[in-house]
Every structure is written in structure tokens, then in C-alpha cells.
Amino acid sequence: MRRAALLALAAAALAVAALTGPSAARATDELSLWQNGAHLRGADLYQRRTYPDVDGDALGPGPLGPPLRQKDFDQLARLGANLVVLSHPGIFTEEPPYVLDEGAAANLDRLVALATRADLFVVIAFRTGPGRSEFTFFPGQADTWFPGSLVNEAVWSDAAAQQGWVDMWRATAERYRDQPAVVGYEPMVEPNGNQVLANEYDPSAFVRDHAGQLVDWNQLHPRIAAAIREVDAQTPLLLPYEGWSGSTGCRSSSRAATRGPWPSSTTTTRSRTRTRTHLRGSATRGPSTSTRTARSNGSTGPGCAGLRGAVATRGRSGCRSP
């Protein structure tokens, strides 16, 4: 009896490990893709809003770039990928009133469709949104290659902008909850309130002085998760942590994946790298590249903290701050 049970478990594990893409796994529990070893492999494809006066034609004709086409997704699949992380502008406007950006939403619809045709799983990750522009990712470079007026970091000080993120993710989850290819939501790419307003990289000092304030990501992501769970109880959430999702200073959960709330005990980590971690593996980015590789290989690369902050969660309870 025990041997039969073990064989059944092994067969189930092999069935999940053999997945190639959504067409081979329509009935698969999405959370299982993030548990029990490596199942996902692929790339992080990046698009942002274009600014002709800054970018010229380097990122294509706009309004979002660089251009992504069906052949890009097909090539990933041919190379053995079964996942694409769409690092994309949010589907709400960056300036008030914070409402649906029809162009951004239509573009994301298009990219999800392209990935689906290539038989790739999709994680939706929002780089920007209400009170947050692309230029938050270039600290110290304002008025060098872009005008400082393009920097928008109001999300860390404006309650209305934060409510905009909550509303945006509720609308996003409602829009994509029935898409079989979509197997994860990453609410914000590289939360950075600790630098933007607090300029604090020591985790204990940040928590002591700023816990629960608008600048604290740990009070915002539970509200986003709760809004998602109002309309989508199934799709896993990949929750990045404070401090550029794995650079200097962060609070993180010690559990890699959970169906319920985060554990009450947390670990504090510090790293001097700004390497983004994702999907139980590592993601690397060069200064001028538009794609970043991300592997679900059950290990971490140099300077990486694996999924310790990007916790996959499921269930109506969503998540709560550590």
C-alpha cells in the first residue's frame, strides 16, 4: 500500500514536471507550478511607455516599446521556454484621475494572446501605475538623459495613488482570471519606497521608523492582494518585497510558497546587489537590455534570494504583511 502511494505521488510529480505550456495543463492547479521543484523556465519581457523626446526611435514607434511580436514569443517556445513574465506598464493611468488606460490594457491583452498562441504560461507584472513612472528605476539620473519632470514616485506618499493600485489590480484580476495561460500576478516590479522617500536601507531601521506608513510596501501589498481575491481566488500572487525586490534591505518570508497568510516570523536579509530575483531562480539585467532571463530551477544565483520575498499565495485569505 505504501509503495503504491509513493508511486502515485511520483507519477503526479512527473506529470507536472513534464508540462510544456498551457495547452498541456488546462486543468492543472496553477499553484502546483510554483511548488515541488522546477516546472517553469522562460524570460522576463519588458515594455515601457515611450517618450519621443527622450527615446527617439530606439524603442519603436510607441506608445509602448520595445516592440514585441508573435515571432518573439514563438522563438522563446522553440528554445524550450514555457513561461514569459510580462514586465509591463500598469493598465491604469500614472496621473490622476487614476482610471483605465485603454491603450495599455489593449497592449497587455495583445501580449497575453501572443504568449497563449506560443503555448507559454504568463505572469503579469506591473512596472508602473498610479503615481509611479518608469523613471523611478533610474535613481540619481534625473536631468541627465531624461528630464526630472518625468519622475513620478507619488505612490509612496499619496493615499489616492495607492488606492489606484488597489483598484487597478482588482480590474486586472477580473480581466484575466479566466485566461488559462495566466499563472501569476506580480503586483509591483521592484517596490522602492525605502529609497524614494525614506532613503533607508537598513531593514530594522526602516521598520522602526516607517512601518505602516504610506512609504511601507508591507501595508500596501495586503490591500492589493485582498482586492485581487475579491474577484480571483485562484491565480497565485508573486509578492516582491521592500527594497527593489532583493537589493539592499528587505523584509521577507522564510517560506517559498503558501496557500494562506505569510508566517508571522520573518527573516531579515541584506544584499549589496541589485539583481532582481524571480521564479525561484535568478534574473539578470544589463543596462540596455529589454529582456531578462528567469529560470525556475530550484536554486539561486549569485547575490539572489530566490523566492523568499516573492511568495506565491493562493486562496481567499490572500496575504498579509510579515
N, C-alpha and C positions, 0 to 999 in steps of 0.2 A: 504494500500500500504506500509506504513511504517512498519507495523507488518510483512508483507510478506518479506520485505527486511531484517529485523532483523533475521527472521527465516532462511533465506537463508544463511546469514553470519554465524549464529550459526551452521548450518549443515556443512558448509565448514570447520569451525574450528574443529568440531568433527571429520570430515573425516581425517584431518591431524593428529589430536591427536591420532587417532586410528591406525596410521601406526605402523607396526611391523618391517618392513625391506624393502629392495629394491624391492622384488617381489610384495609387496603390494602398491608400489608407483612409478612405472616406469615412469609415466607421471607427477609426482609431481615436481613443481618448487623447486630446491634444497634450494634456499634462504628461502623458507617458513619454512623449518625445523629449522631454526635458529631464527625465529620470533614468536611473539604472543604466548608466553607460552612455556611449556616444551613438547618437542617431542622426544628428544634423550636421551638415557641412555646407559652407557656401560663402557668400560675400555680403559686405555691407555696401550698398549702392547709395550714393549721396547726391542729393539735389538741393539747391537753394534758390531763393529769389535772385534774379539778376538785376544789375544796376548798370545801364549802358555807360554812364559817365565814369564808372569805376572799372567795369569789366571789359568794355569794348565788345568784341565778338568772341572773346575767349571761351565763354560758356554757352555759346549758341545764341539763337535769336530771342530767347526768353519766352514768357516771363519767368520760367524756371529752367535751370540748367545745372550741369551739362545735359545734353540730350541723351535720352535712353530709349532704345528701340528694341523691337522684338528679337533681333539677332543678338543683342547683348545678353538677354536672358537665355536664349537658346544656347549660346556658347557656354554659359555657366553650366547649364544642364549637361552639355556634351563633355565638359571637363569633370563631371562627377558630382556637381553640387546638387543638393536637394532643398536648399534654403536661400532666400535672399532677405536681408534686412533693409527695408526701405527707410533710410535716414532722410526724412522729408520735412518740408515746412508744414506746420500745423494747418488745419483746414479752417481756422478762424483768423480774422484779421489781427495784425500786430498792434494796430492803433484803435482807440475807442471810436465808436461803439464796437464791442467785440462780437462780431457776427460772422456767419458762414462766409468764407471766401470761396465763391463758386469756382473760380479758376483753379485754386489749389486743390479743392475737393475733386474736380473733374480730372485733374492730372493724377491724383492718387488713385482714383478709380481705374484710370488707364494703366498705371503701372501694376496694380494688383491683377488686372486682366492679362497683361503681358506675362507676368510671372506664372499665372494659372495655366496659360497656354503652353508654357515651357515645363509644366509639371513641377513647379517649385513651391515649397512652403514659403509663407510670408510672415515676417514680423514688421509691424508698423511702429516706427519710432519718430517722434516729433522733435525736430531741432529747435523750432521757433513757434511762436504763437502769441497770444495776447501779452503785450508788454515785454516781448523778447524778440530781438532781431538776430540775424546771422552774425553780426559783428561783435556779439558778446564772446565769440570764440577766438577773438584776436586781442586779448588784453595788452595794453601798452602800445598798441599800434595805431590808435586813432590819430587822424590828421597826419598820417604818413602816406599810406597808399589809398586810404579812404577817408572821407570827411567824418569828423567826430559826431556830426549830427545824425549819422546813420546808426549809431549805437543806441539800442533800446534795451534797458535792463529793468524796466519798471515793475516787472513781475515780482521782484524781491522786496518791493515797498508799497505796492498798490493792491489793496484788497479786491478791487474790481477786476484787475488783470488776473489775479489768482482764481477768482470765480469764473473768469473767462476760460481758463484752462480746464476747470471742472466741467463747465458746460460743453466745451469743445470735445472732451473725451467721452462724455455721455453721448453726444451726437455721433462721434466716430464709432463707438461700440455699437450703437444702434444701426449704423450704416453697414458695418462689416461683420456683424455677429453671425450671419448665415452664410458667410463665404468659407467654404471648406478649406481653402488654401491658407487662410489667416490663422496662425497658431500662436500668436503672441502679440501683446501690446507693450511697448516701452514708453511710458508716459512722457519722459523728457530726456533728451540726449544731454548728458553731462551737466547735471544741476550744479550751479556755481555761485549760489548766493553767499557762500562763505568767503569768497574772494570779492565779489562785486560790491557788496555793502560793508561786510564786516572785516575784510582783509585779514582773516583769521584762518590759519592752517593747523592750529593745534586743536585736535578734536575735543579734549576735555575743556579747554578754554571756550571754544565755540558753544558747546552745550551749556556750560555755566552761564555764559553771558547772553545767549541768543535763543535758547531752546523755547519753542512755542511761538516765537515771533514770526512775522511775515518772511523774514530772511531765511528761516529754517525750513528746508525742504521736507523735513520729517513731520511737519504739521500740514503740508500741502498734499503729499502723495496719498495719505489715507483718504482724503476727501475726493481726490481723483478716482481712487480705487472704488470707493463707495458709489460714486456716480456711474462708473462702468458696470458695477454689479447690479445696479438698478435695472439695466437693460440687457446685460450679457453675463450670465452666471458661469459660462464655460471657458472662454478664451483665457489662457494663462497671462498673468502680468509679469513683466520683467522689470523689476524695480531697481533703478540705479540709485546709488547713494550720494550723499553730500560730498562735494569736493571733486568735481569733474569726473565722477563715476569711477574713481580709482586712482586719483593722484594724491597730492599731499593732503592728508587729513580727511577722515571719513568715519562714519559710524556704520557698522554693517552687521548683518545677521550671520550667525555661525552655521545656519542651515542652508543647504543649497536649493531645496525646493520643498514647498509645503502647500497643503490644501487649505489651511486655516491661517490664523494670525501668526505674525512673526513671534518668535520666542521672546520672553521678557529680558533674558540675559543677552548681552551683545558683546562683540569683541571690538576693540578699537585698533585700527590699523593705520600705518603711515607708510607712504611711499614717496620717493622723490621723482618718480616717473610721471609722465602724463599719458601713458599708454592706456587706451580705453579697453576695458575688459568686457567680454560679451560671450554668451552662449557656452559657458563652461570652458572657454578657451581664451585665446588672446586675439586682440585686434590691433593692428598697427596702422599708423597713418603717417605719410610723408607730408611735407608742407604744401605740395602742389598736386597731390593725387586726388582723384574723385572717387576712388573705391578703396575699401579697406577689407582685408580678408578676415574672416572669423570662422574658426573651426570648433565644432563640438567634439572635442577629443578627450574629455575627461581629465585634462591636465591644464596647467597654467604655464604661460610663457614667462620670460624674464620680466620682473617688475609687475607681474599681474596678480590679481587676487581672485581669479576665477569668477564664480557666480556668488561670491559671498555677499555682495550688495545687490546684485541683480537677481533677486529671489523670484522664482516662478511661483505664483499663487493661484489658487482656484477656489471657487465656492462663494456663496453669498456673503460670507463674512469679509471677503476682500482681504484687507491687510490693515495693520495698524503700525504706528511708528514704534521703532525699537526703543 
